[in-house]
Amino acid sequence: MATARWDAILAVRPDLAPAIELQRKLIGPVIELSDRVEHGRLPRLSLPARYVAAKLDKGVPAFAAEPIPMPTAVLKPTLLDLCGELARGGAGESAEHIRTAIDAGTLEAGSLLTASLNRDQKAIKVGGAHRGLAADLLWLVAELAVSPFAHALQQMLLYPGGRAAPDPALQTALDRWRQGYCPLCGSWPALVESLNGARVLRCSFCALAWSLDDRACLYCGESGEAFTTSAPEPSRPDRRLETCRTCKSYIKAVDTDELLPFPLVAIGDLETMDLDVLAMQQGFQRPPLKAFASTTLA
């Protein structure tokens, strides 16, 4: 599925060849790690459904501020491999410096991965600055390495013991969720996938799909004239931008016949990169993540 999607993108956007080649090299290790995580022994997730439901009813994501043990030994090799791929893909010395810091122990892999799972951008920015590391690259490599674990936690919470559906109390709380950030990890969506008329938000981190049918800005709730949905290309009404002049933010929306699986949401994000460029040229941006937990990089 991934290869066919990349080939289809290249057929119409050959200029994206370098970006697609790098994405192929990054997603490969993530898929391999996802398989190891899925079939390995993971820390037990002790989050009762009613407890999680109560958090969600307060607007707090399920994993926020929870002491979830990090399987660092499983994730660290991929973390280092991703640094190498990014170094070869154009990030050069900046990625090598991150790899060296992790190898030497001046940056503890477990604390980096935990900060990423906690969605703590401030901790990674400050920790990177203290070590002379590129904060944006540090965030990216940690997010890629820990995302399979975040996705596995999502599955463990929603379908414990292989259940076919979430606990009724948890499902009710999820159905009531009206926030634009992920109810499990707290990330903003990478894009909105419109499936059979439903507006499905896709988490950029754990790939959760949740519906938000309110025709309003998912970031600030604006529903008046300041919130607009438009198709930049009249011939492609299936590709849209939702923009908000109140908070100056945007999100991409695309029609789809099926939801992209983890971790291929990133391909859909790359495929619509031209919409990002257009939105930013018009003065819109993606807002920073909401802070739900505080972490310190060791």
RODO-2510 file (C-alpha; in nm, 4 decimals, decimal comma):
residues 298
     n   res          X          Y          Z
     1     m     0,0000     0,0000     0,0000
     2     a     0,2813     0,2417     0,0882
     3     t     0,4715     0,1765    -0,2358
     4     a     0,1619     0,2259    -0,4501
     5     r     0,0850     0,5509    -0,2698
     6     w     0,4375     0,6839    -0,3177
     7     d     0,4340     0,5873    -0,6865
     8     a     0,1039     0,7689    -0,7340
     9     i     0,2450     1,0830    -0,5714
    10     l     0,5564     1,0719    -0,7891
    11     a     0,3454     1,0414    -1,1035
    12     v     0,1986     1,3874    -1,0447
    13     r     0,4655     1,5458    -0,8208
    14     p     0,8098     1,4335    -0,9426
    15     d     0,9576     1,7280    -0,7530
    16     l     0,8806     1,5417    -0,4295
    17     a     1,1177     1,2568    -0,5204
    18     p     1,3856     1,3514    -0,2621
    19     a     1,1265     1,3878     0,0157
    20     i     0,9633     1,0571    -0,0761
    21     e     1,2982     0,8774    -0,0855
    22     l     1,3779     1,0020     0,2649
    23     q     1,0312     0,9107     0,3887
    24     r     1,0732     0,5570     0,2517
    25     k     1,3956     0,5204     0,4506
    26     l     1,2378     0,6571     0,7683
    27     i     0,9098     0,4676     0,7556
    28     g     1,0862     0,1355     0,6926
    29     p     1,2510     0,1235     1,0394
    30     v     0,9282     0,2487     1,1991
    31     i     0,7287    -0,0363     1,0408
    32     e     0,9899    -0,2924     1,1506
    33     l     0,9876    -0,1510     1,5032
    34     s     0,6080    -0,1558     1,5057
    35     d     0,6162    -0,5295     1,4318
    36     r     0,8660    -0,5902     1,7155
    37     v     0,6616    -0,3823     1,9565
    38     e     0,3379    -0,5565     1,8587
    39     h     0,4845    -0,9032     1,9120
    40     g     0,7079    -0,8196     2,2072
    41     r     0,6421    -0,7964     2,5775
    42     l     0,5185    -0,4477     2,6574
    43     p     0,4818    -0,2843     2,9980
    44     r     0,1415    -0,3421     3,1479
    45     l    -0,0952    -0,0507     3,0895
    46     s    -0,2819     0,0125     3,4130
    47     l    -0,5463     0,2610     3,3038
    48     p    -0,8996     0,1497     3,4016
    49     a    -1,1629     0,2459     3,1478
    50     r    -1,3720     0,4494     3,3932
    51     y    -1,0646     0,6391     3,5098
    52     v    -0,9738     0,7250     3,1508
    53     a    -1,3335     0,8217     3,0767
    54     a    -1,3269     1,0659     3,3689
    55     k    -1,0064     1,2233     3,2319
    56     l    -1,1559     1,2588     2,8862
    57     d    -1,4678     1,4261     3,0260
    58     k    -1,2329     1,6913     3,1707
    59     g    -1,0582     1,7410     2,8353
    60     v    -0,7417     1,5607     2,9473
    61     p    -0,5937     1,2982     2,7108
    62     a    -0,5741     0,9411     2,8377
    63     f    -0,1933     0,9136     2,8486
    64     a    -0,1277     1,2634     2,9841
    65     a     0,0882     1,2669     3,3011
    66     e     0,0668     0,8890     3,3382
    67     p     0,3790     0,7001     3,4601
    68     i     0,3981     0,4688     3,1598
    69     p     0,7198     0,2594     3,1603
    70     m     0,9222     0,3160     2,8463
    71     p     1,0649     0,0047     2,6671
    72     t     1,3888     0,1895     2,5950
    73     a     1,5912    -0,1219     2,5124
    74     v     1,3458    -0,2048     2,2329
    75     l     1,3202     0,1469     2,0911
    76     k     1,6777     0,2745     2,1239
    77     p     1,8310     0,0813     1,8285
    78     t     1,5695     0,2275     1,5943
    79     l     1,6243     0,5720     1,7448
    80     l     1,9929     0,5458     1,6512
    81     d     1,9140     0,4024     1,3065
    82     l     1,6818     0,6935     1,2344
    83     c     1,9579     0,9391     1,3243
    84     g     2,1764     0,7653     1,0671
    85     e     1,9080     0,7771     0,7972
    86     l     1,8472     1,1463     0,8605
    87     a     2,2204     1,2164     0,8492
    88     r     2,2460     1,0453     0,5111
    89     g     1,9235     1,2094     0,3953
    90     g     2,0481     1,5655     0,4344
    91     a     2,0505     1,6422     0,8064
    92     g     2,4244     1,5679     0,8141
    93     e     2,6190     1,6663     1,1239
    94     s     2,3074     1,7755     1,3148
    95     a     2,1697     1,4199     1,3099
    96     e     2,5133     1,2703     1,3806
    97     h     2,5479     1,4948     1,6859
    98     i     2,2202     1,3582     1,8218
    99     r     2,3329     1,0003     1,7616
   100     t     2,6682     1,0680     1,9293
   101     a     2,4997     1,2284     2,2317
   102     i     2,2732     0,9239     2,2755
   103     d     2,5606     0,6791     2,2235
   104     a     2,7819     0,8638     2,4706
   105     g     2,5073     0,8911     2,7291
   106     t     2,5090     1,2703     2,7427
   107     l     2,1489     1,2432     2,6283
   108     e     1,9620     0,9560     2,7925
   109     a     1,7463     0,7769     2,5352
   110     g     1,4769     0,6830     2,7831
   111     s     1,4163     1,0404     2,8991
   112     l     1,4094     1,1635     2,5386
   113     l     1,1541     0,9006     2,4386
   114     t     0,9461     0,9694     2,7505
   115     a     0,9411     1,3427     2,6767
   116     s     0,8191     1,2621     2,3255
   117     l     0,5480     1,0278     2,4528
   118     n     0,4426     1,3040     2,6937
   119     r     0,4290     1,5427     2,3940
   120     d     0,6545     1,7770     2,5913
   121     q     0,7996     2,0046     2,3242
   122     k     0,9443     2,2429     2,5831
   123     a     1,1523     1,9720     2,7513
   124     i     1,2999     1,8579     2,4205
   125     k     1,3667     2,2146     2,3083
   126     v     1,5397     2,3087     2,6356
   127     g     1,7256     1,9778     2,6605
   128     g     1,8470     2,0052     2,3042
   129     a     1,9619     2,3646     2,3511
   130     h     2,1616     2,2718     2,6625
   131     r     2,3474     2,0089     2,4609
   132     g     2,3904     2,2101     2,1425
   133     l     2,1521     1,9834     1,9489
   134     a     1,9001     2,0837     1,6830
   135     a     1,5691     2,0851     1,8721
   136     d     1,3415     2,0311     1,5687
   137     l     1,5481     1,7352     1,4531
   138     l     1,5615     1,5947     1,8064
   139     w     1,1810     1,6172     1,8247
   140     l     1,1423     1,4447     1,4867
   141     v     1,3736     1,1516     1,5553
   142     a     1,2229     1,0889     1,9003
   143     e     0,8691     1,1079     1,7643
   144     l     0,9445     0,8584     1,4884
   145     a     1,1082     0,6149     1,7296
   146     v     0,8396     0,6238     1,9977
   147     s     0,5349     0,6411     1,7684
   148     p     0,5058     0,2591     1,7337
   149     f     0,4895     0,2349     2,1131
   150     a     0,2277     0,5121     2,1256
   151     h     0,0223     0,3257     1,8656
   152     a     0,0578     0,0016     2,0622
   153     l    -0,0591     0,1802     2,3798
   154     q    -0,3585     0,3073     2,1845
   155     q    -0,4502    -0,0475     2,0838
   156     m    -0,3938    -0,1822     2,4370
   157     l    -0,6214     0,0827     2,5848
   158     l    -0,9010     0,0522     2,3301
   159     y    -0,8911    -0,3229     2,2748
   160     p    -0,7448    -0,4867     2,5882
   161     g    -0,6981    -0,8605     2,5590
   162     g    -0,7984    -0,8500     2,1941
   163     r    -1,1484    -0,7157     2,2596
   164     a    -1,3426    -0,6221     1,9489
   165     a    -1,4572    -0,2870     2,0899
   166     p    -1,3623    -0,0442     2,3676
   167     d    -1,5199    -0,0624     2,7116
   168     p    -1,8680     0,0989     2,6948
   169     a    -1,7777     0,3717     2,9466
   170     l    -1,4641     0,4580     2,7520
   171     q    -1,6463     0,4509     2,4185
   172     t    -1,9115     0,6881     2,5536
   173     a    -1,6423     0,9310     2,6677
   174     l    -1,4711     0,9083     2,3284
   175     d    -1,8018     0,9769     2,1547
   176     r    -1,8428     1,2885     2,3730
   177     w    -1,4923     1,4159     2,2948
   178     r    -1,5216     1,7541     2,1259
   179     q    -1,1553     1,8595     2,1285
   180     g    -0,9348     1,8984     1,8223
   181     y    -0,6371     1,7282     1,9908
   182     c    -0,6078     1,3503     2,0223
   183     p    -0,8050     1,2092     2,3169
   184     l    -0,5311     0,9542     2,3844
   185     c    -0,1940     1,1247     2,3372
   186     g    -0,2850     1,4932     2,3040
   187     s    -0,1326     1,5531     1,9580
   188     w    -0,2934     1,7642     1,6901
   189     p    -0,4138     1,5775     1,3798
   190     a    -0,1938     1,5561     1,0725
   191     l    -0,5013     1,5964     0,8539
   192     v    -0,8735     1,5400     0,8333
   193     e    -0,9920     1,2424     0,6288
   194     s    -1,3478     1,2760     0,5042
   195     l    -1,4949     0,9253     0,4898
   196     n    -1,8560     0,8746     0,3811
   197     g    -1,9347     1,2292     0,4858
   198     a    -1,7780     1,1954     0,8314
   199     r    -1,5009     1,4362     0,9327
   200     v    -1,2366     1,2033     1,0764
   201     l    -0,9324     1,3564     1,2437
   202     r    -0,6117     1,1511     1,2207
   203     c    -0,3591     1,1871     1,4997
   204     s    -0,0136     1,2788     1,3724
   205     f     0,1516     1,0622     1,6416
   206     c    -0,0472     0,7521     1,7392
   207     a    -0,2722     0,7591     1,4263
   208     l    -0,5962     0,7465     1,6257
   209     a    -0,9059     0,8310     1,4218
   210     w    -1,1802     1,0306     1,5929
   211     s    -1,4782     1,2180     1,4570
   212     l    -1,5453     1,5865     1,5022
   213     d    -1,8413     1,6817     1,2891
   214     d    -1,8681     2,0368     1,4257
   215     r    -1,8059     2,2769     1,1385
   216     a    -1,5658     2,4851     1,3390
   217     c    -1,1940     2,5433     1,3912
   218     l    -1,0550     2,2376     1,5672
   219     y    -0,7978     2,4537     1,7470
   220     c    -1,0047     2,7383     1,8945
   221     g    -1,3662     2,6457     1,8194
   222     e    -1,4363     2,9453     1,5924
   223     s    -1,7484     2,8724     1,3869
   224     g    -1,8273     3,2147     1,2453
   225     e    -1,7146     3,3849     0,9270
   226     a    -1,3516     3,3716     1,0423
   227     f    -1,3562     2,9935     0,9864
   228     t    -1,3607     2,8884     0,6208
   229     t    -1,3184     2,5722     0,4164
   230     s    -1,1946     2,6082     0,0610
   231     a    -1,0556     2,3992    -0,2242
   232     p    -0,7450     2,5814    -0,3580
   233     e    -0,7805     2,3899    -0,6856
   234     p    -1,1369     2,4085    -0,8249
   235     s    -1,0702     2,0856    -1,0153
   236     r    -0,9822     1,9061    -0,6878
   237     p    -1,2684     1,9640    -0,4428
   238     d    -1,1493     1,6504    -0,2608
   239     r    -0,8464     1,8448    -0,1266
   240     r    -0,9344     2,1330     0,1024
   241     l    -0,7923     2,3767     0,3538
   242     e    -0,9753     2,4648     0,6736
   243     t    -0,8449     2,8018     0,7910
   244     c    -0,9232     3,0202     1,0900
   245     r    -0,8545     3,3920     1,0968
   246     t    -0,9191     3,4037     1,4707
   247     c    -0,6264     3,1835     1,5764
   248     k    -0,4396     3,2019     1,2417
   249     s    -0,4277     2,8222     1,2147
   250     y    -0,5123     2,5657     0,9475
   251     i    -0,5684     2,1960     0,8857
   252     k    -0,5777     1,9969     0,5617
   253     a    -0,8827     1,7912     0,4673
   254     v    -0,9030     1,5187     0,2025
   255     d    -1,1746     1,2834     0,0818
   256     t    -1,0872     0,9162     0,1116
   257     d    -1,2362     0,5734     0,0491
   258     e    -1,0515     0,4206     0,3450
   259     l    -0,8559     0,5471     0,6444
   260     l    -0,4790     0,5242     0,6222
   261     p    -0,3283     0,2753     0,8696
   262     f    -0,0406     0,3479     1,1061
   263     p     0,2230     0,4665     1,0185
   264     l     0,1099     0,5643     0,6685
   265     v    -0,0762     0,8750     0,7812
   266     a     0,2608     1,0418     0,7220
   267     i     0,2278     0,9641     0,3509
   268     g    -0,1050     1,1437     0,3355
   269     d     0,0595     1,4363     0,5103
   270     l     0,3444     1,4428     0,2569
   271     e     0,1062     1,3995    -0,0360
   272     t    -0,0703     1,7239     0,0591
   273     m     0,2444     1,9254     0,1321
   274     d     0,1452     2,1823    -0,1308
   275     l    -0,1546     2,2710     0,0862
   276     d     0,0801     2,3365     0,3793
   277     v     0,2878     2,5691     0,1647
   278     l    -0,0198     2,7557     0,0432
   279     a    -0,1599     2,7947     0,3952
   280     m     0,1693     2,9278     0,5308
   281     q     0,2000     3,1707     0,2392
   282     q    -0,1376     3,3082     0,3466
   283     g    -0,0144     3,3580     0,7047
   284     f    -0,1626     3,0478     0,8685
   285     q     0,0322     2,7978     1,0794
   286     r     0,0016     2,4884     1,2959
   287     p    -0,0184     2,5803     1,6659
   288     p     0,2183     2,4280     1,9234
   289     l     0,1012     2,1232     2,1148
   290     k    -0,0919     2,1748     2,4352
   291     a     0,1109     2,1070     2,7513
   292     f    -0,0303     1,8290     2,9671
   293     a     0,2882     1,6994     3,1332
   294     s     0,6320     1,8257     3,2329
   295     t     0,9483     1,6265     3,1631
   296     t     1,3208     1,6787     3,2093
   297     l     1,5779     1,5333     2,9722
   298     a     1,8504     1,3438     3,1574
***
